Amino acid sequence: MTGSLWHLAAAAAVFVASHALPALKPLRRALTDILGEGLYIALYSTATLAVLVWLGFAYAAAPYVEVWPTADGMRPNSADTSEPP
């Protein structure tokens, strides 16, 4: 599954969910009651870092898809070796 847009979309969805779910006060309160504030923050930070690394690798492995092609007149001219004024 690596190297596809689906992999990138899954990583992005998990990243968003990892930030949206703890924003729910009842869920966060229940987790902090069970784990304690310090352990909750440590586990949440570790999980968020892991998901962020996954998102970075998924982005790097995703194929390039040109959505809006550059117009011919806007492309840099590789034959032009002159210095700018």
Beta strands, then each sheet from edge to edge (+ up, - down):
end
